[in-house]
Amino acid sequence: MLFIVWNINSGSIEISIREIMEILFLRKGEDTALNIVWEIRIPRILAAIILGGALSVSGFLLQTFFGNPIASPFVLGISSGAKLIVSLVMIFLLGKSMVASSAVLILAAFVGSMISMGFVLLVAKKVKQMSALIISGIMIGYICSAITDFVITFADDSNIVNLHNWSMGSFSGMNWENVRMMAVVTAVTVLLVFLMSKPISAYQLGEGYAQNMGVNIKLFRVALILLSSILSACVTAFAGPISFVGIAVPHLVKSLLKTARPLLVIPACFLGGAVFCLFCDLIARTAFAPTELSISSVTAVFGAPVVIYIMIRRKRSA
């Protein structure tokens, strides 16, 4: 709640707390302030909450699937694959003077996510070391990002060139249609993830234990991949690739709760991701105003130290 009010209050035009309360609860106020709050800042804040939570839960699912604390959509190249396909679809449609709908963007991002995840899973079958898998995911991400940057760099249309900002990660430009679509997709997916808390808990104790508890391992693993890909695709479709949230937040949540029980960790991950992205978006908007930083630049500053800490901790425990 603190970050929501802080985000509404911060910007090129400052709005007092009293005005914010009148606008939010009474829908009264100066037209300019009313439009800024309801049409620009509130949709952006809700997007940061929904997409931040989705990315964090997606990271938790991938960490459970691979049994590695630094697995995430960004690290494994899944976000970059989604970014590539979304960019190609947007450029194709803009070339025909058409605008991609929210559903088309999510579908394109999901296809890109599944293609990247397919490559990662193929590598996972060939290599035994988790470090090799992570490196392969990073390489896939670099390849997809390079192709995306190449396509955007040589685009002529000004609208296509503006995709560069999206490709770096940003919550700007959100509208109520975007918010409604991402809210529905994320709510349904996170609910399904939460309903899988019991098999996830069993899977954390090993595949053998999960099978003895009656979990269909093949079906369960497919479900984890699909749900994680849908969440990361939703984030990439609207905000572009966002780094480190999917790694840092699940680890911080488990450290704070002193447990890895999915029944507690899943909702806590969603809340933690929402708070983390609200904070980072506030920094991105205000640190060098009127220039806006990409959200990934800010999440990297606060998320990278957590990843370094995870690596040091694992090294000591080994």
Secondary structure, DSSP 8 states (H G I E B T S, - for coil): -HHHHHHHH-SSS---HHHHHHHHHH--S-HHHHHIIIIIIHHHHHHHHHHHHHHHHHHHHHHHHHT-TT--TTTTTHHHHHHHHHHHHHHHHHHTT----HHHHHHHHHHHHHHHHHHHHHHHHH---HHHHHHHHHHHHHHHHHHHHHHHHT--SHHHHTHHHHHT---TT--HHHHHHHHHHHHHHHHHHHHTHHHHHHHHT-HHHHHHTT--HHHHHHHHHHHHHHHHHHHHHHH----SHHHHHHHHHHHHHT---HHHHHHHHHHHHHHHHHHHHHHHHHTTTTS---HHHHHHHHHHHHHHHHHHHHHHH-
